[in-house]
Structure formats: C-alpha cells, structure tokens
Amino acid sequence: MIDGLGPFAGLIVLTTISMYPISLRKLYVKAVEPGWAVLIPIYNLLIWIRIERKPELWILILLLIPIANFIFSILISISFAKQFGKDGVWGIGMIILSFIFYPMLAFGDAEYRPEPVE
C-alpha cells in the first residue's frame, strides 16, 4: 500500500474495485437482464453482447483471438454506451476511466434504449 495511508488506501482501492460489478449489475437490470449474471464470468460476456444486440458469436472473438479481442472490446464499450443513450466518447470514457463512467451510467438517468441490430 501507500506509506502513511494504510487502511485508508485499502478502503479506496476496495471501493473502486467493487464499483464495477455493482454498476454493471445495475446496468443489466436496466436492460431487463438478470443482475446476478455479473458474477458468472463467460455468461457475463454473453449477456453483455445480448444487451448490445450483437451476434452471440462475438463472444468467441472476445475470448479466443488475442489482438481482435482488444479491438472488439473497444467497439463493444462504444456500442454499450449507445444502447443507454450516450455517444461514442462516453464509450471511450468507459474504457479509460471505467471507475467513473460505469457508476455515472448505472446510477444516473440513462435508460436502456436498444438500437436496431446492425
């Protein structure tokens, strides 16, 4: 940890790390998907892809192809933000500052508005 901060730094780290699954659960519930799906690793990705209305075969790309999974995760974050009425910049923010943008999306006034399948 950081010298001098001790337990306080640990509390900040724990809070920051725990905000991601809490926020993602709230977003799943907004999208009328089961919130408990956040806890199951591969099923979590499947629900994520369903929310974005992408083909479910994308999960294979995310799990198996090394460089493509990085590119597809960027595309998926942008698409995820758009499903909740935000723009592509918000999706980039979800990648770079996820501990800020996910809670803002989850606990803000964003509503799930699915776009047509591309």
C-alpha positions in Angstrom: 0.0 0.0 0.0 0.9 3.6 0.2 3.0 4.5 3.2 1.2 6.6 5.8 -2.3 5.9 4.4 -2.5 2.2 5.3 -6.1 1.1 5.8 -7.5 4.3 4.1 -5.7 3.5 0.8 -7.0 -0.1 1.1 -10.5 1.2 1.6 -10.2 3.4 -1.5 -8.9 0.6 -3.6 -11.6 -1.8 -2.4 -14.4 0.8 -3.1 -13.0 1.5 -6.6 -12.8 -2.2 -7.5 -16.2 -3.1 -6.1 -18.0 -0.2 -8.0 -17.5 -2.0 -11.4 -19.6 -5.1 -10.6 -22.2 -3.1 -8.7 -22.6 -0.7 -11.6 -22.7 -3.4 -14.2 -25.4 -5.2 -12.2 -27.5 -2.1 -12.1 -27.0 -1.7 -15.9 -28.0 -5.3 -16.5 -31.2 -4.7 -14.5 -31.9 -1.5 -16.5 -31.6 -3.6 -19.7 -34.0 -6.2 -18.3 -31.4 -8.9 -17.9 -30.6 -10.8 -14.7 -28.3 -8.8 -12.4 -26.7 -12.0 -11.0 -25.2 -12.7 -14.4 -22.3 -10.3 -13.5 -21.0 -12.9 -11.1 -20.6 -15.7 -13.8 -17.5 -15.0 -16.0 -18.4 -16.2 -19.5 -22.1 -15.8 -19.1 -21.4 -12.2 -18.1 -19.9 -11.6 -21.6 -22.9 -13.3 -23.3 -25.4 -11.0 -21.5 -23.2 -8.0 -22.3 -23.3 -8.9 -26.0 -27.1 -9.5 -25.9 -27.6 -6.0 -24.4 -25.7 -4.6 -27.3 -27.8 -6.7 -29.8 -24.7 -8.1 -31.4 -24.3 -11.6 -32.7 -23.5 -14.1 -29.9 -20.6 -15.5 -31.9 -18.7 -12.3 -30.9 -18.0 -14.0 -27.6 -15.6 -16.3 -29.4 -13.7 -13.4 -30.7 -13.6 -11.8 -27.3 -12.2 -14.9 -25.7 -10.0 -16.6 -28.3 -8.4 -14.1 -30.7 -5.7 -12.0 -28.9 -5.5 -8.7 -30.8 -9.0 -8.8 -32.1 -10.4 -9.1 -28.6 -8.9 -5.7 -27.7 -10.4 -4.0 -30.7 -13.8 -5.7 -30.2 -13.8 -4.7 -26.5 -13.5 -1.1 -27.6 -16.3 -1.5 -30.2 -18.5 -3.2 -27.6 -17.9 -0.4 -25.0 -18.9 2.2 -27.5 -22.0 0.2 -28.5 -22.9 -0.4 -24.9 -22.9 3.3 -24.2 -25.0 3.9 -27.3 -27.6 1.4 -26.0 -28.1 3.6 -23.0 -28.4 6.8 -25.0 -24.8 8.0 -24.7 -22.3 8.7 -27.6 -19.1 7.1 -28.6 -17.0 9.4 -26.5 -18.8 8.1 -23.4 -17.9 4.6 -24.5 -14.2 5.6 -24.7 -14.5 7.0 -21.3 -15.9 3.7 -20.1 -12.6 2.1 -21.2 -10.2 4.7 -19.9 -12.0 5.8 -16.7 -14.3 2.9 -16.0 -14.5 3.6 -12.3 -16.1 6.9 -13.1 -18.2 6.3 -16.2 -19.8 3.0 -15.2 -21.3 4.3 -12.0 -22.4 7.5 -13.7 -24.2 5.5 -16.4 -25.6 3.0 -13.9 -26.9 5.4 -11.2 -27.6 8.3 -13.5 -30.8 8.9 -15.5 -29.6 6.9 -18.6 -32.3 4.5 -19.8 -31.8 1.4 -21.9 -32.9 2.2 -25.5 -31.9 -0.6 -27.7 -30.8 0.4 -31.2 -31.7 -1.8 -34.2 -29.4 -4.8 -34.9 -26.6 -3.8 -37.3 
